[in-house]
Amino acid sequence: MTLEKHDLHHEFPEYHDEIHHLKMNDSHFSRLFTEYHEVDQEVHRIEQGVENTSDEYLETKKKERLLLKDKLLVIIKKSKETA
């Protein structure tokens, strides 16, 4: 099974520069970005079979990842509007 990449640069390639700028200059964005990356890595390990867990736990982590991605996208779009 081929697993999709869900890191922000793959999810939003059109915002590559904004993501980089915000990571370097916005501590709130940077914290959320780090949290997103950690959750994404955990989901990826579970999907690869490196870690065993329940389906419910995996679904919870996927929802957490989606919520973080939504929050990050709001910040990215606001940053783009004010630039």
N, C-alpha and C positions, 0 to 999 in steps of 0.2 A: 504494500500500500504506500503510495506517495503522499507525504504529508506536506501541506501548504505552510509557507512561512508566514508568520503573523507579526513580525517585528514592524515597527511603525514606518520604517523606510520602504518596506515592501507594500504595506497597506496604503500608504499615502506618498507615493513617489513624487507627486506634484508639489509637495510641501517639504521637500528635502532640506532646502536652505532655512526655512522657518523653524523646522524641528531642531536643526543644529544650533541656530541662534538662540532659541528658547532654552535648550539644554544648558547653554553656556551662561545665560543671563537672567533666567527666571527660576528661582529656587523652588517655587511651588511646582512648576512644570517639570523641573528636573527630578523632584521627588516622585511625582506621579509616573514619569517616564521610567524611573528605576523600578518602581513597584510593578508597572505593566510588564517590563522586561522579565522580572523575576517570575511573575505568574505565567507569562508566555513560555518561559523555559520549563517550568514545572509541567504545564500542559503538554508540551512537546515531549518531555521525558516519559510521561504517562502514556501518550499515544504511541511512542516507540517501543513500549514494553520494558523500559529501563526501570520504571517504578510501578508497583502494583497498587491498585486502589479500587474503590467501588465506582460504579458508573455514576452514582449520585454525587460523589466527591468531584469527579471529573467534570460533570455538568455544572456544579457550583463554581469551579475554577474557571470554566469557559465563560460563565455569566459575569464573573468578577473581571475577567480580561476585557469583555465587551463593555462593561460599565467604565472601566478605566480608559479604554480607547475612546469612548464617547466624550468623556471629560477632557481628554487631551485634544481631541479634534475641536472642541469648543474653544479652547485656549488658542490653538493654532489659527483658527478662522478669525478670532478677535484680533490676534496679532497681525494677521494679514490685512485686515480692514484698517488698522491704525497706522500701518507702514506707508 
